[in-house]
């Protein structure tokens, strides 16, 4: 009689395998007289049990002195249909700095009771300074689809390491502290993500199977930093109107501000509308239909306000002098030309950059008068209500609309005084961004800290990561031309076929910076990203809807450099247009 060997099942714990006793003829049994202890199984913590939980500095990938949960709250289910959000645990916490003088990073984490085993990190905007709560939608997310939290995502975000004052997202005073500056520049992303992952694992006794990032403007820059610097942490990103080359943008703000501060150069809202209308009269039909959108943006670049007409009348005031709100003076035309034209430096930044391409100016709403519910937001995010000057006029958030200089002018003012010179009394109009003299080395240093200098995303691509990127073709605050430059650099570094396998970039005509009075974009980018990452289905025939200009109209999302040309049919239907390159 032969004895067959007994195989220990692979899934039998090591301690149990050691206690398995086998003898010839008698068979095998478990010796449980003195069993070795099994490893403990992690148990999910309740929402209340997370209060006071600490995360050690050793669990966070960049230097901190640890983190702590300061409060938790069960938020009951609310809403219905697309607005439904199930019960969740709201967690607030703080990440402590290394420098005692630096502010703490404040964060919010939302843990749904019905978790989908995924997480979504949200980026901020401007200079940040308020917690990205994670309660809302991704940038340009459609109202007829659930927000990420409503889909079951654990969502989170931070204030990037400081709390803003009355200037809100334009408050750059934190930049006087090195740790706070570097947290804003990107370090807070890693610190927040690592802290939150420990809390997610504590709540669910499991880590997310997928983690995504969504952000626009500064949040778009943060998204690119996150997936580029820490590709192992993220599976995909939704990136809209990214301020990726933040220092170069600041320098363009500086040149713009100095131009608008010249006597007679700052245009009234009525004059802005004249320029807008003249550009539409000249360029609207260049996509083969006059539909209230300039889709063939490249063909409109030849527009010249000095020679343009509006309903047969020259846009330029007779003789170039300012004769009122029915025309543009030479000083105002010169200021608009500065907005539109490249800012060229006499030196190179850390990334090698020497120019910012200027804003797509012709056909952009810089704060026109109007009745759109988005008009005041558009005004605030563009040229504002007040001419830039020295000292820079304050931001008064209690008025409607907000009383302020151009958004970019306040941004420049704060950057020069707190990031560059660290002299709160310094006159920002005295610094020439193209020839900054003794401040050049500091500006170059900051560009290496603040900007997305990476053009090789191979590590992210190799793990299956995907990026969906879009930008309004008529953004008055962050140039779509700069985003084109970024995508071109990535393609040049990695090669077109490789990039096509993980990145899509679309431009949306009429859409401005996060809002658009002409075309306010709504696009279900999250479903498209999920399908690409989780199912391997690349996005095709994507459609974007308008919620403000002509509510309900749709257009195809065309991957740059293609644009939507009219083929015939319903002018408000995406199916009536095709994406072409000429």
C-alpha positions in Angstrom: 0.0 0.0 0.0 1.5 3.3 -1.1 1.2 6.6 0.7 0.4 9.7 -1.5 2.0 13.0 -0.6 -0.3 15.6 0.9 -0.2 19.0 -0.6 -0.8 22.0 1.7 -3.3 24.3 0.0 -1.6 27.5 -1.1 -4.3 29.6 0.5 -3.8 27.9 3.9 -2.2 30.5 6.2 1.4 29.9 7.1 0.7 29.5 10.8 -2.0 26.8 10.0 0.3 25.0 7.6 2.9 24.8 10.3 0.3 23.1 12.6 -0.7 20.5 9.9 0.6 17.1 11.0 0.8 14.2 8.6 1.8 10.5 9.5 2.0 7.5 7.3 -1.2 5.4 7.2 -2.9 7.6 9.7 -3.5 10.6 7.4 -3.3 14.3 8.3 -4.9 16.5 10.9 -4.5 20.0 12.4 -2.7 20.1 15.7 -4.7 22.7 17.5 -3.5 22.0 21.0 -1.1 25.0 20.7 -1.9 26.8 17.4 0.2 29.7 16.3 -1.7 33.0 16.2 -3.2 34.0 12.9 -2.4 37.5 11.6 -5.1 40.0 12.6 -7.6 40.9 10.0 -8.2 44.6 9.6 -11.6 45.7 10.7 -13.3 48.8 9.2 -13.6 51.7 11.5 -16.8 53.6 12.0 -17.1 57.3 11.1 -16.9 58.2 14.8 -13.9 56.0 15.3 -11.9 58.1 12.9 -12.0 61.2 15.1 -8.6 61.9 16.5 -6.9 59.3 14.3 -3.4 60.2 13.5 -1.3 59.5 10.5 2.5 59.3 11.2 5.0 61.3 9.2 6.5 58.0 8.1 3.3 57.1 6.2 3.5 60.4 4.2 5.8 60.5 1.2 7.1 64.1 1.8 8.3 65.7 5.0 5.6 66.6 7.5 5.2 66.1 11.3 2.2 63.9 10.8 -1.6 64.4 10.3 -4.7 64.2 12.5 -8.4 64.0 11.9 -10.0 66.9 13.7 -13.7 66.1 13.1 -16.1 63.6 11.5 -19.8 63.8 10.7 -22.3 61.5 9.2 -24.1 63.3 6.4 -27.5 61.7 5.5 -28.5 60.9 2.0 -30.0 63.7 0.0 -31.3 64.6 -3.5 -32.8 62.4 -6.1 -32.0 61.3 -9.6 -28.8 62.8 -10.9 -28.5 65.0 -7.8 -28.7 62.1 -5.4 -25.8 61.7 -2.9 -26.0 58.8 -0.5 -25.0 58.9 3.1 -21.3 59.6 3.7 -18.9 60.3 6.5 -17.4 63.8 6.2 -13.8 63.9 7.6 -11.9 67.1 8.3 -8.2 67.0 9.1 -4.9 68.8 9.2 -1.4 67.9 8.0 1.2 69.5 10.3 4.2 71.3 8.7 7.9 70.8 9.4 8.4 74.6 9.8 6.4 75.7 12.8 5.8 79.0 11.1 4.2 77.4 8.1 0.4 76.9 7.9 -1.1 73.5 8.2 -2.6 71.7 5.2 -6.3 71.5 5.8 -8.2 68.7 4.0 -11.7 67.2 3.6 -12.4 63.6 2.8 -15.9 62.2 2.0 -16.4 58.5 2.6 -19.7 57.1 1.1 -21.5 54.3 2.9 -22.0 52.7 -0.5 -18.4 52.9 -1.7 -17.5 52.0 -5.3 -13.9 51.1 -4.3 -12.6 54.2 -6.1 -11.2 57.6 -5.0 -11.2 61.0 -6.6 -8.9 63.9 -5.7 -9.9 67.4 -6.6 -7.6 70.3 -7.4 -8.0 73.9 -6.4 -7.9 77.2 -8.3 -5.9 80.4 -8.4 -3.7 80.6 -5.3 -6.0 78.0 -3.7 -6.5 78.9 0.0 -9.9 77.2 0.5 -10.5 73.5 0.9 -11.4 71.6 -2.3 -14.3 69.8 -0.6 -14.8 67.1 -3.2 -18.6 67.6 -2.9 -19.1 69.0 -6.4 -18.6 67.9 -9.9 -15.5 67.6 -12.1 -14.7 70.7 -14.1 -17.5 71.1 -16.8 -19.3 68.1 -15.4 -22.9 67.8 -16.7 -25.8 68.4 -14.3 -27.7 65.4 -15.6 -25.0 63.0 -14.3 -24.2 62.2 -10.7 -21.2 64.0 -9.1 -18.3 61.7 -8.1 -19.5 61.4 -4.5 -22.9 60.5 -5.8 -21.4 57.8 -7.9 -19.8 56.3 -4.8 -16.3 57.7 -5.0 -14.4 58.6 -1.8 -13.6 62.2 -2.7 -11.1 64.5 -1.2 -9.1 67.8 -1.6 -7.1 70.3 0.4 -6.4 74.0 0.7 -2.9 73.3 -0.5 -1.4 74.5 2.8 -2.9 77.9 3.6 -6.1 79.8 4.2 -6.9 82.8 1.9 -7.8 86.2 3.2 -10.2 88.8 1.6 -8.5 88.5 -1.8 -9.7 84.9 -1.9 -8.1 82.8 -4.6 -5.9 85.8 -5.5 -4.3 86.0 -2.1 -0.6 85.1 -2.5 0.7 86.4 0.9 1.5 82.8 2.0 4.3 82.8 -0.6 6.6 84.5 1.9 7.0 81.2 3.7 9.1 78.6 1.8 7.2 75.5 3.0 3.8 77.1 2.3 5.0 78.1 -1.2 6.3 74.6 -2.0 3.1 73.1 -0.6 1.1 75.2 -3.0 3.4 74.5 -5.8 2.8 70.8 -5.5 4.0 69.2 -2.3 0.6 69.4 -0.7 -0.7 67.0 -3.3 1.4 64.1 -2.2 1.0 64.9 1.5 -2.8 65.0 1.2 -3.0 61.9 -1.0 -0.9 59.8 1.3 -2.7 61.0 4.4 -6.1 60.3 2.9 -5.2 56.8 1.7 -4.4 55.8 5.3 -7.9 57.1 6.3 -9.6 55.3 3.5 -7.9 52.1 4.4 -9.0 52.6 8.0 -12.6 53.2 7.1 -13.0 50.4 4.6 -10.2 48.0 5.6 -9.2 48.2 1.9 -7.4 50.6 -0.4 -9.1 52.0 -3.5 -8.9 49.9 -6.7 -8.7 53.1 -8.8 -7.7 56.7 -7.9 -8.4 59.6 -10.2 -7.6 63.4 -10.2 -9.8 66.2 -11.5 -8.9 69.8 -11.7 -9.1 73.0 -13.7 -6.8 76.0 -13.9 -4.4 75.7 -10.9 -6.2 72.4 -10.4 -5.3 71.4 -13.9 -1.6 72.1 -13.2 -2.0 70.1 -10.0 -3.4 67.2 -11.9 -0.5 67.1 -14.3 2.0 67.3 -11.4 0.2 64.5 -9.6 0.2 62.0 -12.4 3.7 63.0 -13.6 5.5 63.1 -10.3 3.6 60.3 -8.6 2.4 58.0 -11.4 2.0 55.1 -9.0 -0.6 57.0 -7.1 -3.1 57.7 -9.8 -4.9 55.9 -12.7 -6.3 58.8 -14.6 -6.9 62.6 -14.7 -9.4 65.0 -15.9 -7.5 68.2 -16.8 -9.2 71.4 -17.9 -7.6 74.8 -18.8 -4.4 73.9 -16.9 -2.1 76.7 -15.7 0.8 74.3 -16.2 3.4 77.0 -16.9 2.4 79.2 -13.9 5.4 81.4 -13.8 5.3 82.2 -17.5 1.6 83.0 -17.1 2.5 85.3 -14.2 5.0 87.1 -16.4 2.3 87.6 -19.1 0.0 88.9 -16.5 2.7 91.4 -15.6 3.1 92.6 -19.2 -0.7 92.8 -19.5 -1.0 94.8 -16.3 1.6 97.3 -17.2 -0.1 97.8 -20.6 -3.6 98.2 -19.0 -2.2 100.7 -16.4 -1.2 103.2 -19.1 -3.4 106.3 -19.3 -6.5 105.7 -21.4 -5.6 102.0 -22.0 -8.2 100.3 -19.7 -11.4 99.6 -21.8 -14.9 100.0 -20.4 -17.2 97.0 -20.5 -19.0 98.6 -23.4 -15.8 98.8 -25.4 -15.0 95.2 -24.7 -18.4 94.3 -26.2 -17.6 96.3 -29.3 -14.4 94.3 -29.9 -16.3 91.1 -29.2 -19.0 91.9 -31.7 -16.6 93.0 -34.4 -14.7 89.8 -34.1 -17.9 87.8 -34.4 -19.0 89.7 -37.4 -15.7 88.9 -39.1 -15.1 85.4 -37.9 -18.4 83.6 -37.0 -18.9 82.3 -40.5 -15.4 80.9 -41.0 -16.7 77.5 -39.9 -19.3 77.6 -42.7 -22.2 78.8 -40.6 -23.1 81.8 -38.5 -24.1 80.1 -35.3 -22.8 82.4 -32.6 -19.6 80.5 -32.2 -16.1 81.1 -33.7 -15.0 77.5 -34.2 -12.3 78.1 -36.8 -10.1 80.0 -34.3 -7.0 79.8 -36.3 -8.6 81.6 -39.3 -9.6 84.5 -36.9 -6.1 85.2 -35.8 -5.7 87.6 -38.7 -8.4 89.9 -37.3 -7.0 93.4 -36.6 -9.0 95.8 -34.4 -7.1 98.7 -35.9 -8.8 98.1 -39.3 -11.9 96.1 -38.3 -15.4 97.4 -38.7 -18.7 96.8 -36.9 -21.8 97.2 -39.0 -19.8 99.2 -41.5 -18.3 101.6 -39.0 -14.6 101.5 -38.1 -13.9 100.0 -34.7 -11.0 102.4 -34.2 -12.0 105.9 -33.0 -11.4 108.7 -35.5 -7.7 109.8 -35.2 -7.2 107.2 -32.5 -8.3 109.4 -29.6 -10.9 108.2 -27.1 -14.3 109.6 -28.1 -16.5 107.4 -26.0 -17.9 103.9 -25.8 -18.7 103.7 -29.5 -15.1 102.9 -30.6 -11.7 101.9 -29.4 -8.8 104.3 -28.9 -5.3 103.6 -30.0 -4.3 103.1 -26.4 -7.0 100.5 -25.9 -6.2 98.7 -29.1 -2.6 98.6 -28.0 -3.6 97.0 -24.7 -5.7 94.3 -26.4 -2.8 93.6 -28.8 -0.6 93.0 -25.7 -3.2 90.5 -24.4 -3.2 88.7 -27.8 0.5 88.7 -28.6 3.3 86.6 -27.1 5.3 87.8 -24.1 8.9 87.1 -25.1 11.6 87.0 -22.4 15.3 88.0 -22.7 16.1 84.9 -20.6 15.0 81.3 -20.2 13.1 79.8 -17.4 14.0 76.4 -15.8 12.0 74.6 -18.4 13.7 76.3 -21.2 10.7 78.5 -21.9 11.2 82.0 -23.3 7.7 83.0 -24.3 4.0 82.9 -23.4 1.8 82.7 -26.4 -0.7 85.3 -25.4 -4.5 84.9 -25.1 -6.9 84.1 -27.9 -8.4 87.6 -27.7 -10.6 88.0 -30.8 -14.0 86.7 -29.8 -13.3 86.3 -26.1 -15.6 87.8 -23.5 -13.5 89.9 -21.2 -16.4 91.1 -19.1 -19.0 92.3 -21.6 -22.2 93.9 -20.3 -25.0 91.3 -20.5 -27.7 89.4 -18.7 -26.2 86.0 -18.5 -26.1 84.5 -15.0 -22.5 83.8 -15.7 -21.7 87.4 -16.7 -20.4 88.5 -13.3 -18.1 85.5 -13.0 -16.8 86.1 -16.4 -16.1 89.7 -15.5 -14.3 88.8 -12.4 -12.1 86.2 -14.1 -11.1 88.5 -16.9 -10.5 92.3 -16.9 -12.6 93.1 -13.8 -14.0 96.6 -13.0 -11.0 98.7 -12.1 -7.9 99.8 -13.9 -4.7 98.4 -12.5 -2.5 100.9 -10.7 0.2 101.3 -8.1 -0.7 100.5 -5.4 -3.0 97.8 -6.8 -6.6 98.5 -6.1 -8.1 96.0 -3.6 -10.5 93.2 -4.3 -13.9 94.0 -2.8 -15.8 90.7 -2.7 -18.9 92.1 -1.0 -20.1 94.0 -4.1 -22.1 92.6 -7.0 -20.3 92.2 -9.3 -17.0 92.0 -7.3 -15.1 95.2 -7.5 -11.5 94.4 -8.5 -8.7 95.0 -11.1 -8.2 92.3 -13.7 -7.8 88.9 -12.0 -4.4 88.5 -13.6 -3.3 91.9 -12.3 -4.0 91.1 -8.7 -2.3 87.7 -9.3 0.8 89.5 -10.6 0.8 92.0 -7.7 0.7 89.2 -5.1 3.3 87.1 -6.9 5.8 89.9 -7.2 5.4 91.0 -3.6 5.3 87.7 -1.9 6.9 85.1 -4.2 9.6 87.1 -6.0 10.7 90.0 -3.9 9.1 89.0 -0.6 8.7 92.7 0.0 5.1 93.6 0.7 5.8 97.3 -0.2 7.3 96.5 -3.6 5.7 98.2 -6.6 4.8 95.4 -9.0 4.4 97.8 -11.9 8.1 98.7 -11.5 9.2 95.1 -12.4 9.6 94.5 -16.1 8.7 90.8 -16.6 10.7 90.6 -19.8 13.8 92.2 -18.4 13.6 91.8 -14.6 17.2 92.7 -13.8 18.3 91.5 -10.3 15.1 89.5 -9.9 15.8 87.3 -12.9 17.5 84.5 -11.0 14.6 84.3 -8.4 12.1 84.1 -11.2 14.0 81.3 -12.9 14.2 79.5 -9.5 10.4 79.8 -9.0 9.7 78.4 -12.4 11.5 75.2 -11.4 9.3 75.0 -8.4 5.9 76.1 -9.7 5.7 74.8 -13.2 5.1 71.5 -14.8 8.4 71.0 -16.5 7.9 67.3 -17.2 7.1 66.3 -20.8 7.7 62.6 -20.4 4.8 60.7 -18.8 6.0 57.3 -19.7 5.7 55.8 -16.2 2.1 56.9 -16.0 1.4 55.7 -19.5 3.1 52.3 -18.9 0.8 51.6 -15.9 -2.3 52.2 -18.0 -2.9 55.8 -16.8 -5.1 58.1 -19.0 -5.5 61.8 -19.3 -8.5 63.7 -20.7 -7.7 67.3 -21.3 -9.8 70.2 -22.6 -9.6 73.9 -22.8 -12.0 76.7 -23.9 -10.8 78.3 -27.1 -11.8 81.7 -25.7 -10.2 81.6 -22.2 -9.4 85.1 -20.8 -7.3 83.9 -17.9 -5.2 80.9 -19.0 -4.3 80.6 -22.7 -5.5 77.6 -24.7 -2.5 78.3 -26.9 -0.2 77.4 -23.9 -2.1 74.1 -23.5 -1.5 73.4 -27.2 2.2 74.1 -26.5 2.2 71.6 -23.6 0.6 68.9 -25.6 3.0 69.5 -28.5 5.9 69.1 -26.1 4.6 65.8 -24.7 4.1 64.5 -28.3 7.6 65.6 -29.3 9.1 63.9 -26.3 7.1 60.6 -26.3 6.1 60.3 -29.9 2.6 60.7 -31.4 1.5 57.1 -31.3 2.4 56.6 -27.7 0.7 59.8 -26.6 -2.4 58.9 -28.6 -2.7 55.8 -26.4 -3.1 57.7 -23.1 -3.9 61.4 -23.7 -6.7 63.3 -25.5 -6.8 67.1 -25.9 -9.9 68.9 -27.0 -10.7 72.6 -27.6 -14.2 74.0 -27.0 -15.1 77.2 -29.0 -16.9 79.9 -27.0 -16.0 78.4 -23.7 -14.0 80.7 -21.3 -12.2 80.1 -18.1 -14.4 77.6 -16.2 -17.5 79.4 -17.5 -18.7 80.8 -20.8 -21.4 83.2 -21.6 -21.2 82.2 -25.3 -20.9 78.5 -24.7 -20.8 77.0 -21.2 -19.5 73.5 -21.6 -21.0 70.4 -20.0 -19.1 67.1 -20.8 -19.3 63.8 -19.1 -15.6 63.4 -18.9 -15.7 61.1 -15.9 -17.6 58.4 -17.7 -15.3 58.6 -20.6 -12.3 58.3 -18.3 -13.7 55.3 -16.5 -14.4 53.6 -19.8 -10.9 54.2 -21.0 -9.1 53.2 -17.9 -11.3 50.4 -16.6 -12.7 48.9 -19.8 -10.0 49.8 -22.4 -12.5 51.8 -24.5 -10.9 54.9 -25.9 -13.1 58.0 -26.2 -14.6 58.5 -29.6 -17.3 60.8 -30.8 -17.4 62.8 -27.6 -20.1 65.5 -27.4 -20.1 68.7 -25.4 -23.3 70.5 -24.5 -24.0 74.3 -23.9 -25.8 75.3 -20.8 -25.8 79.1 -21.2 -25.3 80.6 -24.7 -27.9 78.5 -26.4 -28.9 76.0 -23.7 -29.1 72.5 -25.0 -27.1 72.9 -28.2 -24.3 70.4 -28.7 -21.0 70.3 -30.6 -18.6 67.5 -31.3 -15.5 67.6 -29.1 -12.7 67.9 -31.6 -9.3 66.7 -30.8 -6.8 69.6 -31.5 -5.8 70.7 -34.1 -9.2 69.7 -35.6 -12.2 72.0 -35.2 -16.0 71.7 -35.8 -17.1 72.6 -39.3 -20.7 72.7 -40.3 -21.9 70.0 -42.7 -25.6 70.9 -42.8 -28.7 70.2 -40.8 -29.7 71.4 -37.3 -27.3 74.1 -36.4 -27.7 73.2 -32.7 -26.9 69.5 -33.1 -23.4 68.0 -32.9 -24.3 65.6 -35.7 -24.4 68.5 -38.1 -20.7 69.2 -37.7 -17.6 67.3 -38.5 -14.1 67.6 -37.1 -11.6 68.9 -39.7 -8.2 70.4 -39.8 -8.7 72.8 -42.7 
